[in-house]
Amino acid sequence: MNESTLNSPSLCPACGARNDCSLADPRIADQACWCYSVSIDPAVLEALPPELRDRACLCPRCAQVEAQLQAAARPIP
């Protein structure tokens, strides 16, 4: 992980991919981030090295919440 990834609020601190954090994008910073609508297992966060915690949102893959986001996006029959 390089220093620019660690300092970018729009990149996942675990893998360096875009994290799609709305708070990191000034154009949509008034919208709630996707992470507000999911439950991230505390063990996922605890597994991060301390220097990577509380720097930026994880991406949905690293947060292990892709299934939750897909289920929320499905229309209710």
Helices and strands as residue ranges (DSSP letters): H 3-6, G 22-24, G 34-37, H 42-46, G 50-52, H 60-63, H 66-73
